[in-house]
């Protein structure tokens, strides 16, 4: 898939962000991704009074990926409440890597990058396979 509608992904992320549950930080985040079968999936952040249990928007997105039929992520965008593109945290980059096609594209604060560029030398499922 080479035709990625980045405006559609950003709009889907902004729409998802509206559903965020953020009573503590008030920092809403929405994420959207294009799946290998052409679907666009979304997620939002969900906070918890026990801060360590907070779910990032990417967690909701990956859950939606599997709830709606699986596949692999092809392109990804994430926004804050101002609609600005933001960068996934390190934990979420790892989460995205696990469910991405090689070379998945991310719209980052510094432009379009591959998952390998934002998470170089990543540990993943292939590393576990070689240990068996």
ABEGO torsion letter per residue (X at the ends): XABBBAAAAAAAAAAAAAABBBAAAGBBBBBBBBBAAGBBBBBBBBBBABAAABBBAAAAAAAAAAAAGEEBBABBBBBBAAGBBBBBBAAAAAAAAAABBBGBBBBBAAEBBBAAAABBGBBBAAAAAAAX
